[in-house]
Amino acid sequence: MSSVDVFISKEQIANRVKEIGALISKDYAGKEVTVIPLLTGAFMFAADLLREIKVPVDIQFMATSSYEGTQSTGEVKINYDLKRSVHGKHVLLVEDIVDTGTTLKTVMEIMKTRKPASIKLASLLYKPARNIHPVDIDYLGFEIEDKFVIGYGLDFDGRYRELPYIGVYQA
């Protein structure tokens, strides 16, 4: 039987999201930012973060996948792409977790070819122990150890995304 242990509480997440939203609002004061959540995992973080950003935003979505079960496949697929140009725009990518960095490396390369004015990254979680492709995270929620985490948008085979906290999955 599997279980889930609370790792980062709902309250800790809410407090950190509020802090990140304030930083983003300060950094983009007087500008519009195109916020691009990377689906599916970042949807809960992005929804809460967007409510804390106090500057004009244009929201677009990109869906990527690189996991099967608990393992990264090493291959990034773009399952859903942007519908409008980001040329000359200030882009903020929103990710649930930077693990190996493979997904972000691919997405950053794609974004750079689209010539935005700037590209920044907000990630709820960062796992440095697994990082293969270093990525600059401009707005970070929490740096975590190498555990398989679920909840608050992160899943295990499509399950547990609805949890209001980050949990550690115990098989």
DSSP file (Angstrom, degrees, kcal/mol; ACC not computed):
  #  RESIDUE AA STRUCTURE BP1 BP2  ACC     N-H-->O    O-->H-N    N-H-->O    O-->H-N    TCO  KAPPA ALPHA  PHI   PSI    X-CA   Y-CA   Z-CA
    1    1 A M              0   0    0      0, 0.0     2,-0.2     0, 0.0     0, 0.0   0.000 360.0 360.0 360.0 135.7    0.0    0.0    0.0
    2    2 A S        -     0   0    0    169,-0.0     2,-0.3   167,-0.0   169,-0.2  -0.535 360.0-171.0 -90.9 159.1    1.3    3.5   -0.9
    3    3 A S  E     -A  170   0A   0    167,-2.4   167,-3.1    -2,-0.2     2,-0.4  -0.945  16.9-135.7-143.9 165.2    1.2    6.5    1.3
    4    4 A V  E     -A  169   0A   0     -2,-0.3     2,-0.4   165,-0.2   165,-0.2  -0.990  13.0-160.7-127.0 124.7    1.9   10.3    1.1
    5    5 A D  E     -A  168   0A   0    163,-2.1   163,-2.9    -2,-0.4     2,-0.2  -0.892  30.1-111.4-103.6 133.3    3.8   12.2    3.8
    6    6 A V  E     +A  167   0A   0     -2,-0.4   161,-0.3   161,-0.2     3,-0.1  -0.445  42.2 166.6 -63.8 129.3    3.4   16.0    3.9
    7    7 A F  E    S+     0   0A   0    159,-3.1     2,-0.4     1,-0.4   160,-0.2   0.747  71.0  18.7-112.0 -47.4    6.7   17.6    2.9
    8    8 A I  E    S-A  166   0A   0    158,-2.1   158,-2.5   134,-0.0    -1,-0.4  -0.987  87.5-130.5-129.4 120.3    5.8   21.2    2.3
    9    9 A S     >  -     0   0    0     -2,-0.4     4,-2.3   156,-0.2     5,-0.2  -0.159  19.0-112.7 -72.0 161.6    2.6   22.4    3.8
   10   10 A K  H  > S+     0   0    0      1,-0.2     4,-2.5     2,-0.2     5,-0.1   0.879 119.5  51.2 -55.8 -41.3   -0.3   24.3    2.2
   11   11 A E  H  > S+     0   0    0      2,-0.2     4,-2.4     1,-0.2    -1,-0.2   0.897 107.7  50.7 -68.1 -41.9    0.6   27.3    4.4
   12   12 A Q  H  > S+     0   0    0      2,-0.2     4,-2.2     1,-0.2    -2,-0.2   0.916 112.4  47.9 -61.4 -42.6    4.3   27.3    3.5
   13   13 A I  H  X S+     0   0    0     -4,-2.3     4,-2.8     2,-0.2     5,-0.2   0.948 111.1  50.0 -62.5 -49.3    3.4   27.2   -0.2
   14   14 A A  H  X S+     0   0    0     -4,-2.5     4,-2.0     1,-0.2    -2,-0.2   0.901 111.8  48.2 -58.6 -43.4    0.9   30.0    0.1
   15   15 A N  H  X S+     0   0    0     -4,-2.4     4,-1.9     1,-0.2    -1,-0.2   0.915 114.1  45.5 -64.1 -43.5    3.4   32.2    1.9
   16   16 A R  H  X S+     0   0    0     -4,-2.2     4,-2.6     2,-0.2    -2,-0.2   0.894 110.6  53.0 -69.8 -39.0    6.1   31.6   -0.6
   17   17 A V  H  X S+     0   0    0     -4,-2.8     4,-2.6     1,-0.2    -1,-0.2   0.901 108.5  51.4 -61.7 -40.7    3.8   32.1   -3.6
   18   18 A K  H  X S+     0   0    0     -4,-2.0     4,-1.9    -5,-0.2    -1,-0.2   0.917 110.9  48.2 -61.5 -43.7    2.8   35.5   -2.1
   19   19 A E  H  X S+     0   0    0     -4,-1.9     4,-2.0     2,-0.2    -2,-0.2   0.915 112.5  47.9 -63.2 -44.3    6.5   36.5   -1.7
   20   20 A I  H  X S+     0   0    0     -4,-2.6     4,-2.6     1,-0.2     5,-0.2   0.912 109.4  53.6 -64.5 -42.2    7.3   35.4   -5.3
   21   21 A G  H  X S+     0   0    0     -4,-2.6     4,-2.4     1,-0.2    33,-0.4   0.890 108.3  50.0 -58.7 -40.4    4.3   37.3   -6.7
   22   22 A A  H  X S+     0   0    0     -4,-1.9     4,-2.1     2,-0.2    -1,-0.2   0.903 110.9  49.2 -65.6 -41.7    5.5   40.5   -4.9
   23   23 A L  H  X S+     0   0    0     -4,-2.0     4,-2.7     2,-0.2    -2,-0.2   0.925 112.4  47.5 -63.1 -44.9    9.0   40.1   -6.4
   24   24 A I  H  X S+     0   0    0     -4,-2.6     4,-2.2     1,-0.2    -2,-0.2   0.920 110.8  51.9 -62.6 -44.2    7.6   39.6   -9.9
   25   25 A S  H  < S+     0   0    0     -4,-2.4    -1,-0.2    -5,-0.2    -2,-0.2   0.891 112.4  46.3 -59.8 -40.5    5.3   42.6   -9.5
   26   26 A K  H >< S+     0   0    0     -4,-2.1     3,-1.2     1,-0.2    -2,-0.2   0.933 113.1  48.5 -66.7 -46.7    8.3   44.7   -8.5
   27   27 A D  H 3< S+     0   0    0     -4,-2.7    -2,-0.2     1,-0.3    -1,-0.2   0.811 118.5  39.3 -66.2 -30.6   10.6   43.5  -11.3
   28   28 A Y  T >< S+     0   0    0     -4,-2.2     3,-2.4    -5,-0.2    -1,-0.3   0.158  80.4 149.8-105.8  18.1    7.9   44.0  -14.0
   29   29 A A  T <  S+     0   0    0     -3,-1.2     3,-0.1     1,-0.3    26,-0.1  -0.271  74.4  12.9 -53.7 130.6    6.5   47.3  -12.6
   30   30 A G  T 3  S+     0   0    0      1,-0.3     2,-0.3     0, 0.0    -1,-0.3   0.506 116.1  91.1  80.2   4.6    5.3   49.4  -15.5
   31   31 A K  S <  S-     0   0    0     -3,-2.4     2,-0.4    25,-0.0    -1,-0.3  -0.863  72.6-123.7-127.1 160.5    5.4   46.5  -17.9
   32   32 A E        -     0   0    0     -2,-0.3    58,-0.6    23,-0.1     2,-0.4  -0.863  27.4-155.2 -98.8 142.1    3.2   43.8  -19.2
   33   33 A V  E     -cd  57  90B   0     23,-2.2    25,-2.2    -2,-0.4     2,-0.8  -0.958  12.7-138.4-120.9 136.8    4.4   40.2  -18.8
   34   34 A T  E     -cd  58  91B   0     56,-3.6    58,-2.9    -2,-0.4     2,-0.5  -0.842  23.7-157.1 -91.7 110.6    3.5   37.2  -20.8
   35   35 A V  E     -cd  59  92B   0     23,-2.2    25,-2.4    -2,-0.8    58,-0.2  -0.790  10.0-172.9 -94.4 125.0    3.1   34.4  -18.3
   36   36 A I  E     - d   0  93B   0     56,-3.0    58,-2.4    -2,-0.5     2,-0.2  -0.855   6.7-160.6-123.4  94.9    3.5   30.9  -19.7
   37   37 A P  E     - d   0  94B   0      0, 0.0    25,-1.8     0, 0.0     2,-0.8  -0.543  19.4-131.2 -69.7 137.9    2.7   28.0  -17.3
   38   38 A L  E  >  -g   62   0C   0     56,-3.0     4,-1.7    -2,-0.2    58,-0.3  -0.832  45.1-106.5 -92.9 111.3    4.2   24.7  -18.4
   39   39 A L  E  4 S+g   63   0C   0     23,-3.0    25,-2.3    -2,-0.8    41,-0.1  -0.510  77.9  15.6 -85.2 150.9    1.4   22.2  -18.2
   40   40 A T  T >4 S+     0   0    0     23,-0.2     3,-1.7    -2,-0.2    -1,-0.2  -0.947 124.2  36.3-100.0 -25.6    0.3   20.0  -16.8
   41   41 A G  T 34 S+     0   0    0      1,-0.3     3,-0.5     2,-0.1     4,-0.4   0.753 112.3  55.4 -59.1 -31.8    2.2   20.2  -13.5
   42   42 A A  T 3X S+     0   0    0     -4,-1.7     4,-3.1     1,-0.2    -1,-0.3   0.432  76.7  99.8 -85.1   2.3    2.5   24.0  -13.1
   43   43 A F  H <> S+     0   0    0     -3,-1.7     4,-2.1     1,-0.2    -1,-0.2   0.876  84.8  42.5 -62.4 -39.7   -1.2   24.7  -13.3
   44   44 A M  H  > S+     0   0    0     -3,-0.5     4,-2.2     2,-0.2     5,-0.2   0.937 117.3  46.2 -72.3 -45.1   -1.9   25.0   -9.6
   45   45 A F  H  > S+     0   0    0    107,-0.4     4,-2.8    -4,-0.4    -2,-0.2   0.929 114.5  49.2 -59.1 -46.4    1.3   27.0   -8.8
   46   46 A A  H  X S+     0   0    0     -4,-3.1     4,-3.0     2,-0.2     5,-0.2   0.911 109.0  51.8 -62.3 -43.7    0.6   29.3  -11.8
   47   47 A A  H  X S+     0   0    0     -4,-2.1     4,-1.2    -5,-0.3    -1,-0.2   0.932 115.3  41.0 -60.6 -46.4   -3.1   29.9  -10.8
   48   48 A D  H  X S+     0   0    0     -4,-2.2     4,-0.6     2,-0.2    -1,-0.2   0.901 115.8  50.7 -68.4 -40.4   -2.1   31.0   -7.3
   49   49 A L  H >X S+     0   0    0     -4,-2.8     3,-1.5    -5,-0.2     4,-0.8   0.910 105.0  56.3 -64.0 -43.3    0.9   32.9   -8.5
   50   50 A L  H >< S+     0   0    0     -4,-3.0     3,-0.6     1,-0.3    -1,-0.2   0.847 102.1  56.7 -59.0 -34.5   -1.1   34.9  -11.1
   51   51 A R  H 3< S+     0   0    0     -4,-1.2    -1,-0.3     1,-0.2    -2,-0.2   0.697 108.8  48.1 -69.7 -17.9   -3.4   36.1   -8.4
   52   52 A E  H << S+     0   0    0     -3,-1.5     2,-0.5    -4,-0.6    -1,-0.2   0.539  88.0  96.6 -98.7  -9.6   -0.4   37.5   -6.6
   53   53 A I    <<  -     0   0    0     -4,-0.8   -31,-0.1    -3,-0.6     4,-0.1  -0.725  54.3-167.6 -85.6 124.8    1.1   39.3   -9.6
   54   54 A K        +     0   0    0     -2,-0.5    -1,-0.1   -33,-0.4    -3,-0.1  -0.015  58.1  80.8-107.0  28.3    0.0   43.0   -9.6
   55   55 A V  S    S-     0   0    0    -26,-0.1   -23,-0.1   -25,-0.0   -26,-0.1  -0.863  95.1 -77.6-123.3 162.9    1.1   44.0  -13.1
   56   56 A P        -     0   0    0      0, 0.0   -23,-2.2     0, 0.0     2,-0.4  -0.353  54.0-166.9 -61.4 137.4   -0.8   43.4  -16.4
   57   57 A V  E     -c   33   0B   0    -25,-0.2     2,-0.5    -4,-0.1   -23,-0.2  -0.956  23.4-156.4-128.7 147.4   -0.4   39.9  -17.7
   58   58 A D  E     -c   34   0B   0    -25,-2.2   -23,-2.2    -2,-0.4     2,-0.5  -0.994  25.5-150.1-113.1 124.2   -1.0   38.0  -20.9
   59   59 A I  E     +c   35   0B   0     -2,-0.5     2,-0.3   -25,-0.2   -23,-0.2  -0.860  24.4 161.8-105.5 126.3   -1.5   34.3  -20.1
   60   60 A Q        -     0   0    0    -25,-2.4     2,-0.4    -2,-0.5    22,-0.1  -0.856  24.0-135.7-129.3 169.1   -0.6   31.6  -22.6
   61   61 A F        -     0   0    0     -2,-0.3     2,-0.4   -25,-0.2   -23,-0.2  -0.952  15.0-174.7-131.4 148.8    0.1   27.9  -22.1
   62   62 A M  E     -g   38   0C   0    -25,-1.8   -23,-3.0    -2,-0.4     2,-0.5  -0.991  14.4-153.0-136.5 132.5    2.6   25.4  -23.3
   63   63 A A  E     +gH  39  80C   0     17,-2.4    16,-2.5    -2,-0.4    17,-1.5  -0.925  19.8 171.6-110.1 128.5    2.2   21.7  -22.4
   64   64 A T  E     - H   0  78C   0    -25,-2.3     2,-0.3    -2,-0.5    14,-0.2  -0.875  12.3-165.3-127.5 160.4    5.3   19.5  -22.2
   65   65 A S  E     + H   0  77C   0     12,-1.6    12,-2.4    -2,-0.3     3,-0.1  -0.989  26.5 147.5-147.6 143.0    5.9   15.9  -21.1
   66   66 A S  E     +     0   0C   0     -2,-0.3     7,-3.8    10,-0.2     8,-0.7   0.250  54.7  87.6-151.8   9.0    9.1   14.0  -20.3
   67   67 A Y  E     - H   0  72C   0      5,-0.3     2,-0.4     6,-0.1     5,-0.2  -0.895  42.2-174.0-120.1 145.9    8.0   11.6  -17.6
   68   68 A E  E >  S- H   0  71C   0      3,-2.5     3,-1.8    -2,-0.4     2,-0.4  -0.951  76.1 -42.8-130.0 113.6    6.5    8.1  -17.5
   69   69 A G  T 3  S-     0   0    0     -2,-0.4    88,-0.4     1,-0.2    89,-0.1  -0.544 124.3 -23.7  66.6-123.0    5.6    7.1  -14.0
   70   70 A T  T 3  S+     0   0    0     -2,-0.4     2,-0.4    86,-0.1    -1,-0.2   0.369 121.3  87.0-101.5   3.3    8.5    8.2  -11.7
   71   71 A Q  E <  S-H   68   0C   0     -3,-1.8    -3,-2.5     2,-0.0     2,-0.3  -0.874  72.6-129.4-114.0 136.0   11.2    8.3  -14.4
   72   72 A S  E     -H   67   0C   0     -2,-0.4    -5,-0.3    -5,-0.2    -2,-0.1  -0.622  12.0-151.5 -73.8 134.8   12.2   11.0  -16.8
   73   73 A T  E     -     0   0C   0     -7,-3.8    -6,-0.1    -2,-0.3    -1,-0.1   0.678  28.9-128.5 -80.5 -17.3   12.3    9.7  -20.4
   74   74 A G  E    S+     0   0C   0     -8,-0.7     2,-0.5     1,-0.2    -7,-0.1   0.355  80.3 101.4  83.8  -6.8   15.0   12.2  -21.3
   75   75 A E  E     -     0   0C   0     -9,-0.2     2,-0.5     2,-0.0    -2,-0.2  -0.954  62.7-149.6-115.1 126.6   12.9   13.2  -24.3
   76   76 A V  E     -     0   0C   0     -2,-0.5     2,-0.4    26,-0.1   -10,-0.2  -0.825  10.7-165.9 -98.7 128.6   10.8   16.4  -24.2
   77   77 A K  E     -H   65   0C   0    -12,-2.4   -12,-1.6    -2,-0.5     2,-0.8  -0.933  15.9-143.8-111.9 135.0    7.6   16.5  -26.1
   78   78 A I  E     +H   64   0C   0     -2,-0.4   -14,-0.2   -14,-0.2     3,-0.1  -0.875  24.9 172.4 -94.4 107.8    5.7   19.7  -26.8
   79   79 A N  E     +     0   0C   0    -16,-2.5     2,-0.3    -2,-0.8   -15,-0.2   0.708  69.5  17.6 -90.3 -22.7    2.1   18.6  -26.6
   80   80 A Y  E    S-H   63   0C   0    -17,-1.5   -17,-2.4   -41,-0.1    -1,-0.3  -0.956  74.7-160.4-151.8 128.9    0.5   22.1  -26.9
   81   81 A D        -     0   0    0     -2,-0.3   -20,-0.2   -19,-0.2   -19,-0.1  -0.610  32.8 -75.7-111.7 169.7    2.2   25.2  -28.1
   82   82 A L        -     0   0    0     -2,-0.2    -1,-0.2     1,-0.1   -20,-0.1  -0.204  27.8-153.1 -60.2 150.7    1.5   29.0  -27.7
   83   83 A K  S    S+     0   0    0      1,-0.1     2,-0.3   -22,-0.1    -1,-0.1   0.591  75.9  45.2-101.8 -15.4   -1.3   30.5  -29.8
   84   84 A R  S    S-     0   0    0      1,-0.0    -1,-0.1     2,-0.0    -2,-0.0  -0.922  91.1 -96.1-129.5 155.4    0.2   34.1  -30.0
   85   85 A S        -     0   0    0     -2,-0.3    -2,-0.1     1,-0.1    29,-0.0  -0.336  19.3-164.8 -66.4 145.7    3.6   35.5  -30.8
   86   86 A V    >   +     0   0    0     28,-0.2     3,-2.4    25,-0.1    31,-0.4   0.226  40.5 140.6-110.9   9.7    5.9   36.4  -27.9
   87   87 A H  T 3  S+     0   0    0      1,-0.3    28,-0.2    29,-0.2     3,-0.1  -0.335  80.1   1.7 -55.7 124.8    8.2   38.4  -30.1
   88   88 A G  T 3  S+     0   0    0     27,-2.6    -1,-0.3     1,-0.3     2,-0.2   0.498 107.5 122.8  75.6   4.1    9.3   41.5  -28.2
   89   89 A K    <   -     0   0    0     -3,-2.4    28,-1.7    26,-0.1    29,-1.4  -0.608  70.0-113.8 -97.7 156.9    7.4   40.5  -25.1
   90   90 A H  E     -de  33 118B   0    -58,-0.6   -56,-3.6    27,-0.2     2,-0.4  -0.832  40.3-157.9 -87.7 115.1    8.6   40.0  -21.5
   91   91 A V  E     -de  34 119B   0     27,-2.8    29,-2.4    -2,-0.7     2,-0.5  -0.815  16.8-172.0-104.3 132.8    8.1   36.2  -21.0
   92   92 A L  E     -de  35 120B   0    -58,-2.9   -56,-3.0    -2,-0.4     2,-0.3  -0.953  12.4-156.1-121.1 109.3    7.8   34.5  -17.6
   93   93 A L  E     -de  36 121B   0     27,-2.9    29,-3.0    -2,-0.5     2,-0.5  -0.667   6.3-154.8 -81.4 137.6    7.9   30.7  -17.8
   94   94 A V  E     +de  37 122B   0    -58,-2.4   -56,-3.0    -2,-0.3     2,-0.3  -0.967  17.0 177.0-119.6 120.1    6.2   29.0  -14.8
   95   95 A E  E     - e   0 123B   0     27,-2.9    29,-1.8    -2,-0.5    30,-0.2  -0.867  30.8-143.4-121.9 151.6    7.3   25.5  -14.0
   96   96 A D  E    S-     0   0B   0     -2,-0.3    29,-1.6     1,-0.3     2,-0.3   0.925  83.7  -1.8 -77.9 -47.1    6.4   23.1  -11.2
   97   97 A I  E     - e   0 125B   0     27,-0.2     2,-0.7    26,-0.1    -1,-0.3  -0.991  52.0-146.8-150.1 135.6    9.8   21.5  -10.7
   98   98 A V  E     + e   0 126B   0     27,-2.2    29,-2.8    -2,-0.3    32,-0.1  -0.922  40.1 149.7-100.5 112.2   13.3   21.8  -12.2
   99   99 A D  S    S-     0   0    0     -2,-0.7    31,-0.1    27,-0.2    -1,-0.1   0.712  76.2  -3.4-108.3 -92.5   14.6   18.3  -11.9
  100  100 A T  S    S-     0   0    0     31,-0.2    32,-2.9    32,-0.1    33,-2.6   0.746  88.6-129.0 -75.6 -23.2   17.1   17.2  -14.6
  101  101 A G  S  > S+     0   0    0     31,-0.2     4,-2.4    30,-0.2     5,-0.2   0.389  75.4 120.1  88.2  -2.7   16.6   20.5  -16.4
  102  102 A T  H  > S+     0   0    0      2,-0.2     4,-2.0     1,-0.2     5,-0.2   0.922  72.9  47.0 -62.6 -46.8   16.0   18.7  -19.6
  103  103 A T  H  > S+     0   0    0      1,-0.2     4,-2.7     2,-0.2     5,-0.2   0.947 114.8  46.2 -60.6 -49.1   12.5   20.2  -20.1
  104  104 A L  H  > S+     0   0    0      1,-0.2     4,-3.0     2,-0.2     5,-0.3   0.867 108.5  55.6 -65.1 -36.5   13.6   23.7  -19.4
  105  105 A K  H  X S+     0   0    0     -4,-2.4     4,-2.0     2,-0.2    -1,-0.2   0.941 112.6  42.9 -59.2 -47.0   16.6   23.5  -21.6
  106  106 A T  H  X S+     0   0    0     -4,-2.0     4,-2.2     2,-0.2    -2,-0.2   0.935 115.9  47.2 -64.7 -47.7   14.4   22.5  -24.5
  107  107 A V  H  X S+     0   0    0     -4,-2.7     4,-2.8     1,-0.2    -2,-0.2   0.907 111.5  51.2 -63.5 -42.2   11.7   25.1  -23.7
  108  108 A M  H  X S+     0   0    0     -4,-3.0     4,-2.6     2,-0.2    -1,-0.2   0.911 109.2  50.8 -61.4 -42.7   14.3   27.9  -23.3
  109  109 A E  H  X S+     0   0    0     -4,-2.0     4,-1.2    -5,-0.3    -1,-0.2   0.920 112.4  46.7 -60.7 -43.6   15.9   27.0  -26.7
  110  110 A I  H  X S+     0   0    0     -4,-2.2     4,-0.6     1,-0.2     3,-0.4   0.932 112.5  49.9 -62.9 -46.6   12.5   27.2  -28.3
  111  111 A M  H >< S+     0   0    0     -4,-2.8     3,-1.4     1,-0.2     4,-0.2   0.896 104.9  57.2 -61.9 -41.6   11.6   30.5  -26.6
  112  112 A K  H >< S+     0   0    0     -4,-2.6     3,-1.4     1,-0.3    -1,-0.2   0.851 101.0  57.2 -60.0 -34.2   14.9   32.1  -27.6
  113  113 A T  H 3< S+     0   0    0     -4,-1.2    -1,-0.3    -3,-0.4    -2,-0.2   0.705  99.7  60.4 -69.0 -17.4   14.1   31.5  -31.3
  114  114 A R  T << S-     0   0    0     -3,-1.4    -1,-0.3    -4,-0.6    -2,-0.2   0.409 105.6-132.2 -91.8   1.2   10.9   33.4  -30.9
  115  115 A K    <   -     0   0    0     -3,-1.4   -27,-2.6    -4,-0.2    -3,-0.1   0.879  32.8-179.2  53.7  56.0   12.8   36.6  -29.9
  116  116 A P        -     0   0    0      0, 0.0   -26,-0.2     0, 0.0   -29,-0.2  -0.393  39.7-115.6 -73.9 163.4   11.1   37.8  -26.7
  117  117 A A  S    S-     0   0    0    -28,-1.7     2,-0.3   -31,-0.4   -27,-0.2   0.872  94.3 -10.3 -65.3 -36.8   12.3   41.0  -25.0
  118  118 A S  E     -e   90   0B   0    -29,-1.4   -27,-2.8     2,-0.0     2,-0.4  -0.984  59.2-148.8-157.1 158.0   13.3   38.9  -22.0
  119  119 A I  E     +e   91   0B   0     -2,-0.3     2,-0.3   -29,-0.2   -27,-0.2  -0.989  20.7 170.2-133.8 125.3   12.8   35.4  -20.6
  120  120 A K  E     -e   92   0B   0    -29,-2.4   -27,-2.9    -2,-0.4     2,-0.4  -0.889  20.5-138.0-127.8 163.3   12.6   34.6  -16.9
  121  121 A L  E     -e   93   0B   0     -2,-0.3    18,-2.1   -29,-0.2    17,-1.1  -0.980  11.3-170.9-128.8 131.4   11.7   31.5  -15.0
  122  122 A A  E     +ef  94 139B   0    -29,-3.0   -27,-2.9    -2,-0.4     2,-0.4  -0.986  15.0 178.0-114.1 127.0    9.6   30.9  -11.9
  123  123 A S  E     -ef  95 140B   0     16,-2.6    18,-2.4    -2,-0.5   -27,-0.2  -0.996  27.8-151.6-131.0 134.1    9.7   27.4  -10.5
  124  124 A L  E    S+     0   0B   0    -29,-1.8    18,-2.5    -2,-0.4     2,-0.3   0.920  84.4  22.7 -65.2 -43.1    8.0   26.1   -7.4
  125  125 A L  E     -ef  97 142B   0    -29,-1.6   -27,-2.2    16,-0.2     2,-0.4  -0.916  59.0-167.8-130.1 151.8   10.6   23.5   -6.7
  126  126 A Y  E     -ef  98 143B   0     16,-1.7    18,-3.1    -2,-0.3   -27,-0.2  -0.988   4.8-165.8-139.4 129.8   14.3   22.8   -7.6
  127  127 A K    >   -     0   0    0    -29,-2.8     3,-1.4    -2,-0.4     4,-0.5  -0.819   8.0-179.9-113.2  87.0   16.1   19.5   -7.1
  128  128 A P  G >  S+     0   0    0      0, 0.0     3,-1.0     0, 0.0    -1,-0.1   0.797  74.9  67.3 -61.5 -28.9   19.8   20.3   -7.5
  129  129 A A  G 3  S+     0   0    0     15,-0.4    16,-0.1     1,-0.2   -30,-0.1   0.765 107.6  39.0 -63.6 -24.3   20.9   16.6   -6.9
  130  130 A R  G <  S+     0   0    0     -3,-1.4    -1,-0.2   -32,-0.1     2,-0.2   0.442  85.3 126.8-103.6  -1.7   19.3   15.5  -10.2
  131  131 A N    <   +     0   0    0     -3,-1.0   -31,-0.2    -4,-0.5   -30,-0.2  -0.398  17.9 158.6 -70.0 126.7   20.2   18.5  -12.4
  132  132 A I  S    S+     0   0    0    -32,-2.9   -31,-0.2     1,-0.2    -1,-0.2   0.694  73.2  44.2-108.5 -39.5   22.0   17.7  -15.6
  133  133 A H  S    S-     0   0    0    -33,-2.6    -1,-0.2     2,-0.0   -28,-0.1  -0.885  87.8-136.3-113.0  98.0   21.2   20.9  -17.6
  134  134 A P        -     0   0    0      0, 0.0     2,-0.4     0, 0.0   -34,-0.0  -0.274  25.6-175.7 -57.6 135.4   21.8   24.0  -15.4
  135  135 A V        -     0   0    0    -37,-0.0     2,-0.6     2,-0.0   -30,-0.0  -0.993  28.3-118.4-133.4 137.9   19.0   26.5  -15.7
  136  136 A D        -     0   0    0     -2,-0.4     2,-0.7     1,-0.0   -15,-0.1  -0.677  25.2-159.2 -77.6 121.6   18.8   30.0  -14.1
  137  137 A I        -     0   0    0     -2,-0.6     3,-0.2     1,-0.2   -15,-0.1  -0.910   9.4-174.9-103.3 113.2   15.7   30.1  -11.9
  138  138 A D  S    S+     0   0    0    -17,-1.1     2,-0.4    -2,-0.7   -16,-0.2   0.836  78.0  27.8 -77.5 -33.7   14.8   33.8  -11.3
  139  139 A Y  E    S-f  122   0B   0    -18,-2.1   -16,-2.6  -116,-0.0     2,-0.4  -0.942  76.9-176.3-133.8 109.1   12.0   33.1   -8.8
  140  140 A L  E     -f  123   0B   0     -2,-0.4   -16,-0.2    -3,-0.2     3,-0.1  -0.898  18.4-169.2-115.1 133.3   12.3   29.9   -6.8
  141  141 A G  E    S-     0   0B   0    -18,-2.4     2,-0.4    -2,-0.4   -16,-0.2   0.974  71.8 -12.6 -76.0 -66.2    9.8   28.5   -4.3
  142  142 A F  E     -f  125   0B   0    -18,-2.5   -16,-1.7   -19,-0.2     2,-0.5  -0.999  50.5-141.0-144.8 136.5   11.8   25.8   -2.6
  143  143 A E  E     -f  126   0B   0     -2,-0.4     2,-0.3   -18,-0.2   -16,-0.2  -0.863  36.5-173.8 -92.0 130.1   15.0   23.9   -3.1
  144  144 A I        -     0   0    0    -18,-3.1   -15,-0.4    -2,-0.5     2,-0.1  -0.826  24.0-108.4-126.9 162.4   14.4   20.2   -2.2
  145  145 A E        -     0   0    0     -2,-0.3     2,-2.0   -18,-0.1    -1,-0.1  -0.255  57.6 -74.3 -78.6 175.0   16.4   17.0   -1.8
  146  146 A D  S    S+     0   0    0     -2,-0.1     2,-0.3     2,-0.1    -1,-0.1  -0.500  81.8 131.4 -79.3  81.4   16.1   14.2   -4.2
  147  147 A K        -     0   0    0     -2,-2.0     2,-0.9     0, 0.0    -3,-0.0  -0.926  65.2-109.1-125.5 153.1   12.7   12.7   -3.3
  148  148 A F        -     0   0    0     -2,-0.3    21,-2.4    21,-0.3     2,-0.3  -0.755  46.8-167.1 -84.6 109.9    9.7   11.8   -5.5
  149  149 A V  E     +B  168   0A   0     -2,-0.9     2,-0.3    19,-0.2    19,-0.2  -0.724  12.9 177.4-105.8 148.9    7.2   14.6   -4.7
  150  150 A I  E     +B  167   0A   0     17,-2.6    17,-3.5    -2,-0.3     5,-0.2  -0.874  33.2  61.2-138.7 169.3    3.5   14.8   -5.6
  151  151 A G  B >  S+I  154   0D   0      3,-2.7     3,-2.1    -2,-0.3    10,-0.2  -0.095  70.2  64.5  96.7 164.0    0.7   17.2   -4.9
  152  152 A Y  T 3  S-     0   0    0     11,-2.6  -107,-0.4     1,-0.3    10,-0.2   0.876 139.0 -35.1  49.6  44.0   -0.1   20.8   -5.7
  153  153 A G  T 3  S+     0   0    0      8,-2.2    -1,-0.3     1,-0.4     2,-0.3   0.022 116.3 111.9 103.4 -26.2    0.0   20.0   -9.4
  154  154 A L  B <   -I  151   0D   0     -3,-2.1    -3,-2.7     7,-0.2    -1,-0.4  -0.610  50.1-167.6 -83.1 141.6    2.7   17.3   -9.4
  155  155 A D        -     0   0    0     -2,-0.3     2,-0.4    -5,-0.2     5,-0.2  -0.741  32.9-141.0-126.9 169.7    1.5   13.8  -10.1
  156  156 A F  B >  S-J  159   0E   0      3,-1.9     3,-1.6    -2,-0.3   -86,-0.1  -0.934  97.5 -28.3-126.1 105.8    2.3   10.1  -10.1
  157  157 A D  T 3  S-     0   0    0     -2,-0.4     3,-0.1   -88,-0.4   -87,-0.1   0.886 127.0 -48.0  50.1  45.0    0.7    8.7  -13.3
  158  158 A G  T 3  S+     0   0    0      1,-0.3    -1,-0.3   -89,-0.1     2,-0.3   0.395 117.1 109.5  84.3  -3.0   -2.0   11.4  -13.3
  159  159 A R  B <   +J  156   0E   0     -3,-1.6    -3,-1.9     1,-0.2    -1,-0.3  -0.705  62.6  27.1-107.3 158.6   -2.9   11.0   -9.6
  160  160 A Y  S >  S+     0   0    0     -2,-0.3     3,-1.5    -5,-0.2    -8,-0.3   0.363  73.3 122.0  79.8  -1.0   -2.4   13.2   -6.5
  161  161 A R  T 3   +     0   0    0      1,-0.3    -8,-2.2    -3,-0.2    -7,-0.2   0.829  68.3  63.1 -58.2 -30.6   -2.3   16.6   -8.4
  162  162 A E  T 3  S+     0   0    0    -10,-0.2    -1,-0.3   -11,-0.1    -7,-0.1   0.577  72.2 117.1 -75.8 -10.6   -5.2   17.8   -6.4
  163  163 A L    <   -     0   0    0     -3,-1.5   -11,-2.6    -9,-0.2   -10,-0.2  -0.334  63.8-140.4 -60.1 138.2   -3.4   17.7   -3.0
  164  164 A P  S    S+     0   0    0      0, 0.0     2,-0.3     0, 0.0    -1,-0.1   0.460  82.2  45.8 -80.9   0.8   -3.1   21.2   -1.5
  165  165 A Y  S    S-     0   0    0   -152,-0.1     2,-0.6  -153,-0.0  -156,-0.2  -0.802  91.5 -99.9-131.4 171.2    0.5   20.4   -0.2
  166  166 A I  E     -A    8   0A   0   -158,-2.5  -159,-3.1    -2,-0.3  -158,-2.1  -0.871  47.0-175.6 -94.8 126.4    3.7   18.9   -1.6
  167  167 A G  E     -AB   6 150A   0    -17,-3.5   -17,-2.6    -2,-0.6     2,-0.6  -0.812  27.7-120.8-120.5 161.9    4.0   15.3   -0.4
  168  168 A V  E     -AB   5 149A   0   -163,-2.9  -163,-2.1    -2,-0.3     2,-0.5  -0.906  30.4-132.1-101.0 126.2    6.6   12.6   -0.6
  169  169 A Y  E     -A    4   0A   0    -21,-2.4     2,-0.6    -2,-0.6   -21,-0.3  -0.657  18.7-166.2 -81.7 125.8    5.3    9.5   -2.3
  170  170 A Q  E      A    3   0A   0   -167,-3.1  -167,-2.4    -2,-0.5    -2,-0.0  -0.948 360.0 360.0-113.6 111.4    6.0    6.3   -0.5
  171  171 A A              0   0    0     -2,-0.6    -1,-0.1  -169,-0.2  -167,-0.1   0.488 360.0 360.0 -73.7 360.0    5.4    3.2   -2.6
